[in-house]
Every structure is written in structure tokens, then in C-alpha cells.
Amino acid sequence: MALSNEYIDAVSNNKMTRVRIMLKDIMLVDPSMSKFDEMIAYAEKNMTGIYDRHDGEEFLNVSSDWTEDYMNQQMVSVVSNFSKERVALLKNIVKHLYGSKISQDTGSQKSSNGASSNANNSSPTTKQIAGGVITVVGAGAIVGGIVASNVPIAIVGGVSVVGGIALMAAKEIKGG
């Protein structure tokens, strides 16, 4: 995977919040974490202080306790406390909740002549589904930020909503 120019620019200009948002969002877009691993490696190499010291929050460490609500809570928290512990937890939660999507390649199948075709054009792509999840998480962050009078969380929520909507609207580009 090639890193996006937007991500490279955010890292180059030390836009910490933007980089963290992009990193957390890619977890939902690619539950295999291969894109996340590439992006975090680039940030670790080119930025200082990408990780925070863990804030001491005790996590739910039993996978049967991991729900979408808990994941959403941690997705909001990771922006302001990007600790290695929280990142590892989120990676595990996303794999647990969406791991079954890893082996499914957006319904793409080979036709009898070997050309790639979409099995059901009306089905949403994985990217669009992730966009919906990101939009919901962002909306929750906006409301939570407003209720708690926490402007940075509300801003993160707004950015997530915009990014989620963009993903939902995106059409997958197929190579020929």
C-alpha cells in the first residue's frame, strides 16, 4: 500500500491530532491492520512523540465484553491519549468485532472469463461500511464533546463525521 499524500503531509508537518485520527480511522477501514501497521511505522520513523503515556484507564480485557459502544468510546479516547496500550487494545477490539470482514474482499469475484466483477453492485463496500461506522463514532464524539464542553473532542467528532461520509460516498476504483 502506498501512503496517501494527505497522510505524508500530516506527518511531515507534525499534525499530531490529524495523524492520530487517520490512524484510528484506518483500523476500521482495514481490520487486518496491514495498512495501520504501515502507517504507524511511517509515523514512528518520521515524528517524535506519536505515543502518549497511558492515562491509567483500566481496560475491559475480556473479548466477550468488547462491544461497538466500547470500541467507539476507545476510538474517541485514543485521539487524546494515544498510548501503546490503548492502540493495542483497539487493534484487538476491531479484529474481534470485524475480523470476519478481513477475508471478504467487498464481494468481488472472478467471472468465468477471469475478469473481476462485483458480485452484487447494490451491496456496500467494506470502505462504505467503515465510513458508516466512522460517521456514527464521529457523531457520538460531537455530542459527547458538546455535553462535556470539551471542544477538542467535538472537533475530532466533526472531522470523523466528514471522513466517514467521504468513505461512504467513495466508489471503489478497479484496476484493468
Salt bridges, closest charged atoms under 4 A:
GLU6 OE2 - ARG18 NH2 1.90
ASP9 OD2 - LYS15 NZ 4.00
ASP25 OD1 - LYS24 NZ 2.81
ASP37 OD1 - LYS91 NZ 2.94
ASP52 OD1 - ARG20 NH2 3.01
ASP55 OD1 - HIS54 NE2 3.77
ASP55 OD2 - ARG86 NH2 2.87
GLU57 OE1 - ARG86 NH1 2.85
GLU172 OE2 - LYS174 NZ 3.30
